[in-house]
Amino acid sequence: MAGYEFYDAVLNNELTTLKRIVAQYKNDLNAKFVEVRKKNHADLCPIHLAAYRGYTYMLQYLIESKCDVNKTTSTLRRTALHFAVLRHKMACMLLLIAAGAKLDIKDTFGNSPCHYAADDGYCQFLDVLIRRGVNVDIQDITSKTPLMKAVRNNKTDAVLRLLRGNCNINITDRNSDMALHYAARNGCADIIDILIASHSQVDVQNYWGRTPLMEAVCYNHKEAVARLIRAKCDLNRREFKTGDTALHIAIKRNYTAVVELLLAAGTRHDIYNHQGETAAYEAVISNKLDVIKLMSQSNFPYKWSRFLPIWEEIL
């Protein structure tokens, strides 16, 4: 069997030695290594390790020896193509695709090679995969698409590549988040502009009832809030559980600059949440003097005198 010798030949890219061992011991090149020196290699076959290490000639030999290019590891269910993309091995990726590697095969987490390329912003890899007809809208076990992963990691160039590949911009994941929710959460104004220009919906509510605007407000991303307001998003949507609007959220978190933006855009401050409280009431009861001043200077008529008893109690 020559267990360690066989493994070492692949690990150290010793192709001549590998050929000799295979000829002598008739090793099954599609089987997992019998003996390994690294614990995380125990689940690998030669084709996985060659792709992972980027050994082009070794990989070519294995392909010519009729190794299964779509064979998966037992635990993470990854193929050689997954490893080539994860390790940025372009030549290996091209060899595998030419040999019939499945582009849309998923691992244990539901990630395809396209997910990993988008996640890390490997634009050259994305270009090749898209040209070869990869499914750009494939979803992982949490229903995230490659676009969502690129947006989540602020990979602007990868976002542009996927949009040019005609991905569906309005797909939602398991939490009903769209790509725009992730961009708003991250405060990435450039990506928000790109998504809106590509006709992303702006008022979709996720599992908790939050719109992209609410997500931007929650994380105090002033520029993101401004871009979404410019896109004419609905300022007065309410969260499902609390009934809070974006203005409620901004006041509760004392994000004065965001409150000012929302008020200037014409948001309503008289909407009741599920506790029967308006945004104005929240400002008063929490003694947010800067917010109260902003609201009193806005064009909203409001009888602030009704709160005098509350102020007297606070003071």
Secondary structure, DSSP 8 states (H G I E B T S, - for coil): --HHHHHHHHHTT-HHHHHHHHHHH---TTS--SS-SSGGGTT--HHHHHHHHT-HHHHHHHHHTT--TT---SSS---HHHHHHHTT-HHHHHHHHHTT--TT---TTS--HHHHHHHHT-HHHHHHHHHTT--TT---TT---HHHHHHHTT-HHHHHHHHHTT--TT---TTS--HHHHHHHHT-HHHHHHHHHTT--S----TTS--HHHHHHHTT-HHHHHHHHHTT--TT---TTT---HHHHHHHTT-HHHHHHHHHTT--S----TTS--HHHHHHHTT-HHHHHHHHHSS----GGGGHHHHHHH-
